[in-house]
Amino acid sequence: MPQVSGRNLRRVDRVEEVMRSSIARLAVMASLMASLAACTVAPGPTPVSTASPATSAVPSAAPPSNSPIPNPSGTPFVVTDVSSPAQAAAVVFASNPMFTSVSQPLPSVIGQSSSYRAAQVGDGFSVAVTLGSGDCLAGCINSHTWTYTVSRTGTVKVVSEQGDPVEAPIDAGTSAPATITVHLAAGPVCPVQRDSPDPNCAPRPVVATEVVLRDPSGAEIGRATSDDQGTATFSVPGGAYYVEPASVPGYMGTAMAQAVSVPGGRSVAIQLDYDTGIR
């Protein structure tokens, strides 16, 4: 076995020392790099709220608005001449994105959670919209009412807001057409109304009568004629509208026009009542 001189042993020891020093430095550098990586946060996408826009814990009225008015369907309307309470109601529906599904109050309908009242007041109109929530099949536990004034030139102003905080879902609907079914009925049929309703005294359908559908600006959207059931149907984009029926000979006056808002892909039914004059 060859002998190793003292000089060679010192060289070996020196090499081993250099190697150990290099390994130690590499370990320190690796540790520093790991620490830097842990402290560096890569930029990510801007956070997007996951809260659903379809509900509002406490509804708030839309600020006063003037033409053009944004319809729930997204189509702007320039309203310069409001001529009826029904048109004023349609203008209000279009001005507030919460009012995507509102129609006349129907006592015979169970579960109706939204309704409106409209009337001419002075040279303008008053419109009250009520939204309900919470077991509406039993009459709604909570309700919230907004009252607006609408001028003849289409200016909408909130004058009051009252009621319970109500979670009123906003139905944005779909891109599919909405269906508006209009029922025309005439009554009373019998001179004496009885506590137990007589089927023979039920309101009778008003047939072969024209109904005009208009948008909030008053522009005609379509016409339909009632069938033998007194029904006229429209298929239109979701939004706010009002319907005007024609006068019918033999009845007292003309049925009152009615406003309605309906989301795309949904359906709504409204009733227009003619007075027979029978008492």
C-alpha positions in Angstrom: 0.0 0.0 0.0 1.5 3.4 -1.0 2.5 5.8 1.7 1.0 9.3 1.8 3.3 12.1 2.8 2.4 14.7 5.3 2.2 17.4 2.6 -0.4 15.3 0.7 -2.5 14.8 3.8 -2.6 18.5 4.3 -3.8 19.0 0.7 -6.5 16.5 1.2 -7.7 18.1 4.3 -7.7 21.5 2.6 -9.8 20.2 -0.3 -12.3 18.7 2.2 -12.5 22.0 4.1 -13.2 23.9 0.8 -15.9 21.4 -0.1 -17.6 21.6 3.2 -17.6 25.5 3.1 -19.1 25.5 -0.4 -21.8 23.1 0.6 -22.6 25.3 3.6 -22.9 28.4 1.4 -25.2 26.6 -1.0 -27.4 25.5 1.9 -27.7 29.1 3.1 -28.5 30.4 -0.4 -31.2 27.7 -0.8 -32.8 28.7 2.5 -32.8 32.4 1.5 -34.4 31.6 -1.8 -37.1 29.6 -0.1 -37.9 32.4 2.3 -38.1 35.0 -0.6 -40.5 32.7 -2.5 -42.8 32.3 0.6 -43.0 36.1 0.9 -43.7 36.9 -2.7 -47.4 36.9 -3.8 -48.1 36.5 -7.4 -50.6 38.9 -8.9 -54.0 37.4 -9.4 -57.3 38.4 -11.0 -59.3 41.2 -9.5 -61.7 39.7 -6.9 -65.3 39.4 -8.1 -68.1 39.5 -5.7 -70.0 36.3 -5.4 -73.1 37.9 -3.9 -76.2 37.4 -6.0 -77.5 40.6 -7.6 -81.0 39.1 -7.5 -81.8 40.0 -3.9 -81.7 43.1 -1.8 -82.0 42.8 2.0 -83.6 46.3 2.2 -85.0 47.6 -1.1 -84.3 51.2 -1.8 -86.1 53.3 -4.3 -84.4 54.3 -7.5 -83.4 58.0 -7.6 -85.6 60.4 -9.5 -85.1 59.9 -13.2 -86.0 61.7 -16.4 -86.0 60.5 -20.0 -84.5 58.5 -21.5 -85.7 55.7 -19.2 -83.8 52.4 -19.1 -86.3 49.5 -19.6 -85.5 46.3 -17.7 -84.9 44.7 -21.1 -82.1 47.2 -21.6 -83.8 49.2 -24.3 -83.9 53.0 -23.6 -87.1 54.9 -24.0 -87.5 58.6 -24.5 -90.8 59.5 -22.8 -92.2 63.0 -23.6 -95.9 62.5 -23.3 -97.6 60.4 -20.6 -101.4 60.3 -21.2 -102.8 57.7 -18.8 -102.2 56.1 -15.4 -101.3 52.8 -17.1 -98.6 54.4 -19.1 -97.3 56.2 -16.0 -97.1 52.9 -14.2 -95.2 51.4 -17.2 -92.8 54.3 -17.0 -92.2 53.6 -13.3 -91.6 49.9 -13.9 -89.0 50.8 -16.5 -87.2 53.3 -14.2 -86.5 50.9 -11.3 -84.6 47.5 -12.0 -86.4 46.0 -9.0 -89.7 46.2 -10.8 -89.2 43.5 -13.4 -92.3 41.6 -12.6 -95.3 43.7 -11.6 -99.0 43.6 -12.6 -102.4 44.7 -11.4 -103.6 43.3 -8.1 -105.8 40.3 -8.7 -107.9 39.3 -5.6 -108.5 35.8 -7.1 -104.8 35.1 -7.5 -103.0 33.3 -4.7 -99.4 34.1 -4.1 -99.2 37.4 -5.9 -96.2 39.2 -4.4 -96.1 42.4 -6.5 -98.8 44.8 -7.5 -99.4 48.5 -8.3 -101.9 51.2 -8.1 -102.0 54.2 -10.5 -104.2 57.2 -10.7 -104.3 60.7 -12.3 -103.6 63.4 -9.7 -103.8 67.0 -10.9 -101.9 67.4 -14.1 -99.8 64.3 -13.5 -100.0 60.8 -12.1 -99.4 58.9 -8.9 -98.0 55.4 -9.0 -97.5 53.1 -6.0 -95.7 49.8 -6.3 -95.7 47.1 -3.6 -93.4 44.2 -3.4 -93.9 41.4 -0.8 -91.8 38.6 0.5 -92.1 35.8 3.0 -94.8 33.1 2.5 -96.7 35.1 -0.1 -98.9 32.1 -0.7 -100.5 33.1 2.6 -100.5 36.8 1.8 -96.8 37.8 2.2 -95.3 38.4 5.7 -93.4 41.5 4.6 -94.3 44.2 2.2 -92.7 47.4 0.9 -94.3 50.2 -1.0 -92.8 52.9 -3.2 -94.9 55.9 -4.2 -93.9 57.9 -7.3 -95.2 60.9 -9.2 -95.0 61.0 -12.9 -95.3 64.2 -14.9 -97.0 64.5 -18.3 -93.5 64.9 -19.8 -92.2 61.6 -18.2 -90.3 62.9 -15.2 -90.3 60.3 -12.4 -89.9 61.3 -8.7 -90.0 59.2 -5.6 -92.2 60.9 -3.0 -92.3 58.2 -0.3 -91.1 54.7 0.6 -92.4 52.7 3.5 -93.0 49.2 4.9 -90.9 46.3 6.2 -87.5 45.5 4.9 -88.2 43.0 2.3 -86.0 40.6 0.4 -87.5 41.1 -3.1 -85.8 38.9 -5.7 -85.1 40.5 -9.0 -86.0 38.1 -11.8 -83.7 39.1 -14.6 -85.3 36.5 -16.9 -83.7 35.1 -20.0 -83.2 36.2 -23.6 -86.3 34.3 -24.6 -89.5 36.1 -25.4 -92.0 36.9 -22.6 -95.7 36.0 -22.9 -98.4 38.5 -22.0 -101.9 37.0 -21.9 -104.8 39.5 -21.7 -108.2 38.3 -20.6 -111.2 40.5 -21.5 -114.3 39.9 -19.3 -117.6 41.7 -18.9 -119.8 41.8 -15.8 -121.9 41.8 -13.8 -124.0 39.3 -15.7 -126.9 38.9 -13.2 -128.8 41.8 -11.6 -128.3 40.4 -8.1 -125.1 39.0 -6.8 -125.5 36.0 -4.4 -123.4 34.9 -1.5 -123.0 31.6 -3.2 -121.7 32.5 -6.6 -123.9 31.3 -9.4 -121.8 29.9 -12.3 -124.3 31.3 -14.7 -123.5 34.8 -13.3 -119.8 34.6 -13.9 -118.3 37.4 -16.0 -118.5 36.5 -19.7 -115.7 36.7 -22.2 -115.4 39.7 -24.5 -114.7 38.3 -27.9 -113.4 39.7 -31.2 -112.1 42.8 -29.5 -108.8 44.5 -30.4 -106.1 45.1 -27.8 -103.0 47.3 -28.4 -99.7 46.7 -26.6 -97.5 49.7 -26.0 -94.1 50.4 -24.5 -93.6 53.1 -21.8 -93.0 55.8 -24.5 -96.4 55.1 -26.0 -95.1 53.4 -29.1 -97.2 50.6 -30.4 -95.6 47.2 -30.0 -98.4 45.0 -31.3 -102.1 44.3 -31.8 -104.1 41.2 -31.1 -107.8 40.3 -31.2 -109.5 38.4 -28.4 -110.6 34.9 -29.2 -113.8 33.1 -28.2 -112.5 32.8 -24.7 -111.9 36.6 -24.5 -108.1 36.0 -24.6 -105.4 37.9 -26.6 -101.8 36.9 -26.4 -98.5 38.7 -27.1 -95.0 37.3 -27.4 -92.5 40.1 -26.8 -89.0 40.8 -25.3 -89.0 41.1 -21.5 -89.7 44.6 -20.2 -92.4 47.1 -19.2 -95.6 47.6 -21.2 -99.2 48.7 -21.0 -102.3 47.4 -22.8 -105.2 49.4 -24.2 -108.4 47.6 -25.1 -110.9 48.9 -27.7 -114.4 50.1 -26.8 -117.2 47.6 -27.2 -120.7 48.7 -28.2 -123.3 47.8 -25.5 -120.9 48.2 -22.6 -120.5 51.2 -20.3 -117.3 52.9 -21.4 -114.1 51.0 -22.1 -112.1 48.7 -19.9 -109.2 50.5 -18.2 -105.8 50.1 -19.6 -103.4 48.1 -17.5 -99.6 48.2 -17.1 -97.4 45.1 -16.7 -93.7 44.2 -16.5 -92.4 40.7 -17.2 -88.9 39.2 -17.5 -87.8 37.4 -20.7 -88.8 33.8 -20.8 -91.6 34.3 -18.3 -95.4 34.6 -18.7 -97.9 36.9 -17.1 -101.7 37.2 -17.3 -103.8 40.3 -16.7 -107.5 41.0 -16.8 -109.4 43.9 -18.4 -112.9 44.4 -17.1 -115.8 45.8 -19.1 -118.9 47.1 -17.3 -122.2 45.7 -18.6 -124.3 48.2 -16.6 -126.4 45.5 -15.1 -127.2 46.2 -11.4 
